[in-house]
Amino acid sequence: MGAIRSAAILVNGQFSSSVSAADRGLSYGDGLFETIQIRKGRALLWDDHIQRLHHGCIRLGISTEGLRQRIEADFQVLLTTVDNAKYAHGVFKVIVTRGEGLRGYFPTPDNPTTTVSQISSAPDWSQQSRHGISVRTCKTPLSINPLLAGIKHLNRLEQVIARGEWDDPFIAEGLMMDTEGFLVEGTMSNLFFIRDSVLHTPLLDRCGIVGVVRQAVLKIAQKEGIQTREERYRLDDLLQSTEVFLCNSVINICPIVRLGNTTWPVGRLTQTLQSLLEKEYCV
């Protein structure tokens, strides 16, 4: 994606590319973030992203007063600042931290939050979305912690370590399991598979991120009368499936066609869900 110009970044509403060394997001990962796809100047699934961010702030005890208004204002400022043609298909990322604090873990009461907003160009996943990708499993497990399950908090070290396990350009993503060996998600994506015409996705009540596109896919499937199931699955469950795909807010729905010696086609149900998700975007 390349370096991001400071002109495309706002810190607390001001153009900047730096935060205070005393910020708790830097010191402790005390915050959350959202990554939102932009098309034609429109942020896709905006309300769902803001709702998840709000829910995460409530879970962590971070103030949400005026938060939505600040983020919406940042988005509009950035859209009028950057090259619209360059970012016609872009990514809007917002980080919210508890703000600056004193030394130690105890959060300072009523401390102003820090908001970092930025726009960048989006990676092109069009070929992968049509033809599928190869993935691998990761050795690094995800810790089980129901308190943090589902929310998109800033503590991503497990994903960083997992992503460092491979540098093969033909492997696009790694699948992660929890410490008990149950499938959870990809390092940057949610996981779905189809077996016996049922759409399966791992239950995320103990770890993992409840992705906005994941939730959109589940809603679409249920609306279309496709049976869905959220459970705990082992790798063998995945290997016995007939179609597999990943999703997130940047790549949308991307089929998996290879995991080790196991291969899958780009399946009909996956393609149907891709089309229905595009209709949901209404761009």
Secondary structure, DSSP 8 states (H G I E B T S, - for coil): -----GGGEEETTEE-S---TTBHHHHH--EEEEEEEEETTEETTHHHHHHHHHHHHHHHT---TTHHHHHHHHHHHHHHHS-TTTTSEEEEEEEEE--B--SSSS--TT---EEEEEEEE----HHHHHH-EEEEE-SS-B---TTTTBS-BS--HHHHHHHTT---TTEEEEEEEBTTS-EEEESSSEEEEEETTEEEEE--SSSSB--HHHHHHHHHHHHTT--EEEE---HHHHHT-SEEEEEETTTEEEEEEEETTEE----HHHHHHHHHHHHHH--
